Amino acid sequence: MYVVIYLGLVHRAEQTLAASLRTVGQGHAQHPDVLFTCQALAAMSDEHVERLTPIVARYGEQRRGAGVDEPERLHAAGLAEVRSGPVGLLRDLQDLHVLGTLVQTTWTVVRQAAQGLRDHDLIEVCEFASAQNSRQLSWLNTRMKAAAPQALIVSR
């Protein structure tokens, strides 16, 4: 059963998203909205991981290898450091959005599998996490729109 591959992917991706949100929040702490909102959004991903834990305990998860090569291309690369300045903030927000989109599409795929398995607990986790992930992406999109004019038009 290949669902273990995607359980591992969503588990890692949520952990990576939470860590990356914290990195960006701390790195751009001069913008209090970025700091505090990134912390709140990271807590959402932490909760997704927590809710996923019993599901992973039941099915298991595949983290790497085990003879299945194709999904190895799918992984979440976190943000180890932030960029500086207004353009740096914009790029960091974009990177978070890309990572959040990976999380969103992975939850969608896992939910489809959960429906096929008729696993109501997993469906519930997927729906909860997907709804909160949509909120994460919505804030990132809104904040990018706010940051873009300052970053791209205002001269240095």
Sequence and secondary structure as in RCSB ss.txt:
>XXXX:A:sequence
MYVVIYLGLVHRAEQTLAASLRTVGQGHAQHPDVLFTCQALAAMSDEHVERLTPIVARYGEQRRGAGVDEPERLH
AAGLAEVRSGPVGLLRDLQDLHVLGTLVQTTWTVVRQAAQGLRDHDLIEVCEFASAQNSRQLSWLNTRMKAAAPQ
ALIVSR
>XXXX:A:secstr
 THHHHHHHHHHHHHHHHHHHHHHHHHTTTSHHHHHHHHHHHHHHHHHHHHHHHHHHHH    S TT  GGGG  
     S   HHHHHHHHHHHHHHHHHHHHHHHHHHHHHHHHHT HHHHHHHHHHHHHHHHHHHHHHHHHHHHHHH
HHTS  
